[in-house]
Amino acid sequence: MGITGRNKIFPLPGAAGKDTIVSFLTSFFLSIAGRAAASAASAAEKRPLLFIAVAIILIYSNTFKVPFILDDEPNILYNAGIRITDLTPDSLLHAAFASTTRHRPLANLSFALN
């Protein structure tokens, strides 16, 4: 299973764990950096983008194996309202407002998209 982009499929990290997620994010950000390298900008202008990408990967790399806590299980794992099969406006509205936690539409929409 993966995310389909233009003529590419980015594999989603599975049970392999943290190394798979880090390699996925690294390849994703390096592909962005590669596109930026093709532009006419100088190397000095590209360094901040690369620095930000590496900083983001390092900051979030320890969060990929954290278990669900507090109200995450009922709001994410057991919430059938946030399960979507397509990205139509109707299914997104349903995920946002037809959930067991209707008072949190933005959070429900975020959970559904993840």
C-alpha positions as CSV (number, residue, x, y, z in Angstrom):
1,M,0.0,0.0,0.0
2,G,1.3,3.5,-0.7
3,I,0.5,7.1,-1.5
4,T,0.1,7.6,-5.2
5,G,1.8,10.7,-6.5
6,R,2.4,11.8,-10.1
7,N,3.8,8.7,-11.8
8,K,5.2,7.5,-8.4
9,I,4.1,5.5,-5.5
10,F,5.5,6.5,-2.1
11,P,5.4,3.3,0.1
12,L,3.8,3.8,3.5
13,P,5.8,2.6,6.5
14,G,4.6,-0.7,7.8
15,A,5.5,-2.9,10.7
16,A,9.2,-2.5,9.9
17,G,9.3,0.4,12.3
18,K,11.3,3.5,12.8
19,D,14.0,2.8,10.2
20,T,11.4,2.4,7.4
21,I,9.7,5.7,8.4
22,V,13.0,7.6,8.6
23,S,14.2,6.2,5.2
24,F,10.8,7.1,3.7
25,L,11.0,10.7,5.0
26,T,14.6,11.0,4.0
27,S,13.9,9.9,0.4
28,F,10.9,12.2,0.3
29,F,12.8,15.2,1.4
30,L,15.8,14.4,-0.7
31,S,13.5,14.2,-3.8
32,I,12.2,17.7,-2.9
33,A,15.8,18.8,-2.4
34,G,16.7,17.3,-5.8
35,R,13.9,19.3,-7.5
36,A,15.2,22.4,-5.8
37,A,18.8,21.5,-7.0
38,A,17.5,21.5,-10.6
39,S,16.5,25.2,-10.2
40,A,18.8,28.1,-11.0
41,A,19.3,28.9,-7.3
42,S,22.8,28.9,-5.9
43,A,24.0,26.3,-3.3
44,A,23.9,28.9,-0.6
45,E,20.2,29.4,-1.1
46,K,19.5,25.7,-0.9
47,R,21.2,25.0,2.4
48,P,18.4,26.5,4.6
49,L,15.9,24.2,2.9
50,L,18.1,21.1,3.4
51,F,18.8,22.2,7.0
52,I,15.1,22.6,7.7
53,A,14.3,19.2,6.2
54,V,17.0,17.4,8.2
55,A,15.9,19.2,11.4
56,I,12.3,18.1,10.9
57,I,13.3,14.5,10.4
58,L,15.5,14.6,13.5
59,I,12.9,16.3,15.7
60,Y,10.1,13.9,14.7
61,S,12.1,10.7,14.4
62,N,11.6,9.7,18.0
63,T,7.8,10.0,17.8
64,F,7.1,7.3,15.3
65,K,7.0,4.4,17.8
66,V,5.1,6.2,20.6
67,P,2.0,4.4,21.7
68,F,-1.5,5.9,21.8
69,I,-2.2,7.6,25.1
70,L,-5.2,9.2,27.0
71,D,-8.2,9.5,24.6
72,D,-6.3,8.3,21.4
73,E,-7.7,4.8,21.4
74,P,-11.4,5.7,21.4
75,N,-11.0,8.7,19.2
76,I,-8.7,7.1,16.6
77,L,-8.7,3.3,16.8
78,Y,-12.3,2.6,17.7
79,N,-13.9,5.6,15.9
80,A,-15.7,4.2,12.8
81,G,-16.8,7.7,11.8
82,I,-13.3,8.7,10.7
83,R,-12.8,5.8,8.3
84,I,-12.8,7.1,4.7
85,T,-12.4,5.3,1.4
86,D,-12.2,8.2,-0.9
87,L,-11.4,11.9,-0.8
88,T,-14.8,13.3,-1.9
89,P,-16.2,16.3,-0.1
90,D,-19.1,14.2,1.2
91,S,-16.8,11.6,2.8
92,L,-14.6,14.3,4.3
93,L,-17.7,16.1,5.8
94,H,-18.9,12.8,7.1
95,A,-15.5,12.1,8.8
96,A,-15.5,15.6,10.3
97,F,-19.0,15.7,11.7
98,A,-20.5,12.2,11.9
99,S,-18.0,11.0,14.4
100,T,-18.5,10.1,18.0
101,T,-16.7,13.3,18.9
102,R,-18.6,15.8,16.8
103,H,-17.3,18.7,18.8
104,R,-13.8,18.2,17.3
105,P,-14.3,18.4,13.5
106,L,-10.8,19.5,12.6
107,A,-9.2,16.8,14.7
108,N,-11.5,14.2,13.2
109,L,-10.7,15.3,9.7
110,S,-7.0,15.1,10.5
111,F,-7.4,11.6,11.9
112,A,-9.3,10.6,8.8
113,L,-6.7,11.9,6.5
114,N,-3.9,10.1,8.4
